């Protein structure tokens, strides 16, 4: 068979595209967010749903699949071959694709990727899995959680075995598609009615008054007036930030580490007449903020400023005027959004916890002086680890004389010694702590 040039991705079938997107993730070099968009763009419209399912399922269960494959391999395969094997297992084990189709199409994908020499090996390994499935699954039962051991141990240490098991099980499920209705353009109720008129199932979120969940939508761009900014994709847990920040007209607001701009946009949707600065260290990610604000029709005022800057280097960007509200959606290990970004389980390392906690502390100390006395500082992460959350806030309060915590009284999440923690399940895993400054 004639080999297809891998550079010509538009000619690759869906399993080859999925494997090529997955291979750099398995190498630890890139995330699915980096690799999948090009693959989706190269796929036909009818194949994009399958492509995404293949890549996400293989990534979500990769650590379990590796254990299943270990007895069948004499040595570790190169990333592209491993990606093909994981794509094959995803079809045979979790995606309910007929065995014959999964086998033949995965072998064809190997040929298309120039891996002719291993087509026999891939076919043999996948067939052997089918023959020995019961034994292999029993031997791999200890790894069914499909999380790195360091993360499993950290979750169990912080929350106990039962809670950790529940979190890991939730992480291995696909998260619901949750939307935030743009309050400047209409109400949640009216938008739900529009969806129902198109026979799209939609239900209101419990804790966000502008949130709703929809089902059976493969492309959000097909939603009513999505291009005009009627709704945005945002988990309910993330939507809580604007309510907690509680910005009032006339206030100066800082959204540090703002990209891709969901919380920035929600703050503007919820409150008019703000002077808002959105920061991100990446110029490319700042473009994402601007694009989102433009789609939502929120960038029609010169009082909204998007800056590419290091939030901790305040001398380089701060104009010397205090902020009434500061949101620090701090960099973290993102262990609370694994169900949406399963590659986190492959890319994060135990050492990342300490380095992100150090960065968080640096940002807290740098941004705190910019808050006006009596103002509110909202600290947020999408982490489930105490070192990045309640322990971080406890240490900050201990070393900061003019900081005190405001108790968050809410029905969502779990009250902690400092702040509130949401766990993966009904929402993504998120943490919030609300602080205020007073004169010593």
Protein Blocks (a to p, Z undefined) as FASTA:
>chain_A
ZZddfklmmlpcfklmmmmmmmmmmnopacfklmmmmmmmmpcfklmmmmmmmmmmmmmm
mmmmmmmmmmmpfbdcdfklmmmmmmmmmmmmmnopafklmmmmmmmmmmmnopmmmmmm
mmmmmmmmmmmmmmmmmmmmmmmnopafklmmmmmmmnojklmmmmmmmmmpccdddddd
dfklocfklmmmmmmmnopacdddfklmkbccdehiablklpghklnopaccddfklmmm
mmmnopaehiacddehkbgolmmmmmmmmpghiacddddfblklmmmmmmmmmmnopalc
fkbccddddfklmmlmpgoiacfbdcdddddehlmmmmmmmmlmmmpcfklmmmmmmmmm
mmmmmmmmmpcghiacddddfbfbfklmmmmmmmmmmmmmkbccdddddfehjddfeocd
ddehjbccddddddddddZZ
